[in-house]
Amino acid sequence: MQVLDGKRILSCQKSDIVIKLDYCSCDDYNTPVENHILESTFPLSFREDDAKILGEKIRTRQSIVMVGIKRVGISSFLRFFLTHPDIKQTYIKDTKKHIFISVDLNDMVEIELFPFWVLMLKRIVDVVERIDLDEKAKKEVRLLFLDCIQTQDLFLTIDSVRKILIILCDAQYLPTLFLLRFDRMQNAVTPELFANLQGLLQAMHNRISFIFTSVRELESLAPQVFRKATVSAYIETMYIKPCKHEDVTILLDAHCRRLALKITPLLEKALVEYVDGYSQYLQFALVFMNENRNFISDKKALFDLLVQDERVVLQSEEIWESLTESEKGILLRIGKKDEILEQEKKAATYLWDSGILDKKNTIFSPLFAFYLTEKNKENQRKGNKIEYTKKEYLLLNLLEQHEDEVCERELIIEMVWPEVEGLGVSDWAIDRLVARVRSKLKKQKSKVRIVTVKTRGYKLIKS
């Protein structure tokens, strides 16, 4: 047993795989509601339509995959749904013993099958320890978990998950397992994994359900594994679009209280319009406004400053890079007011299903629309002098100061994104920033290059 940052950490090894699982994670949605979970204080009207659908799916024991644009706010919605004290009676509407088990795949160090099942097992055990289950059953669960950790056997781990879920169901509990950020498994998912998940559903006789979250539908995520006809028999797709303006106002009020930030009604209305339901734009915009309280005079000034802010630009780029080439082509043409044929729409339905475009082909946010306009101008700017943006320079400077040393991802976030460290910075954002610096170093024919150190970070070395 090790101790890390004041938490008890269980570490086990299987060949070169290291799994670290904390016993008391503050991010676990099954812990009692604490003040640090901002969404637990939201009014029950927050994303009401989505909450009604999700509640009904859970009540009827259906499994779904919640699909949405990268960082559109699915995590925020689920923190609300899983921690608000009145959710079950409002949206599930039965007296059965529903329990929510949150398995956040961001907690995995190695994206492989064994860590996936160990993490799921650990999160189930966490919940068992907190519910009103008789001590004999809890002891059996502990022994199953201990056997898995000692043997480090994949089959035994999967079977222990099955046995513990049976124990819960036999005690009249109805478990719902939330597999958050399931798209992280894209390169590790196998037919066996899907078969094992199906097997759990069948073994429990529909008493459990799975809620996946992903940027794409399962059949798009791994078509070689998730066949559409097979998946649809077990799992429905639920699209989470950018939230309504009234929901943005709830988010806005909550974050303003947290930041002790006051915004005039005029700027508040403008901000709601600009972010247009996209959670990450809102968070970055509020951080920006907090930093520049004295420089934002009116609606136009706010927009002009936001579209130039590198955090907002990088977030737009993250959305852009998550799209297919045909989807990108349609967006650029819509940006130029070109007509889109119905057959073209059929090849890119994700744009409409996810809410990037509405029924009138309007792009969901003026901030993203501006980004697309700039993409259409990119070719005209080719050949200009290579310049580094502020964050590119901060990253390069950090790597230069630690030449031939590994710069851990945590250090990069601390030095490059100090203003949003508490909000979190995605792995994609870090990797994309590194890719941009690499590209510019190559264009400059630099004598140094950036190398990736797997699971840790990056370092600068001489070519």
Secondary structure, 3 states (H helix, E strand, C coil): CEEECCEEEEEEEECCEEEEEECCCCCCCCCCCCCCCHHHHCCCCCCHHHHHHHHHHHHCCCEEEEECCCCCCHHHHHHHHHHCCCHHHHHHCCCCEEEEEEEEHHHCCCCCHHHHHHHHHHHHHHHHHHCCCCHHHHHHHHHHHHHHHHHCCHHHHHHHHHHHHHHHHHCCEEEEEEEECHHHHCCCCCHHHHHHHHHHHHHCCCCCEEEEEECCCHHHHCCCCCCHHHHHHHEEEEECCCCCHHHHHHHHHHHHHHHCCCCCHHHHHHHHHHHCCCHHHHHHHHHHHHHCCCCCCCHHHHHHHHCCCHHHHHHHHHHHHCCCHHHHHHHHHHHCCCCCCHHHHHCCCHHHHCCCECCCCCECCHHHHHHHHHHHHHHHHCCCCCCCCHHHHHHHHHHHHCCCCCEEHHHHHHHHCHHHCCCCCCHHHHHHHHHHHHHHHHHCCCCEEEEEECCCEEEEEEC
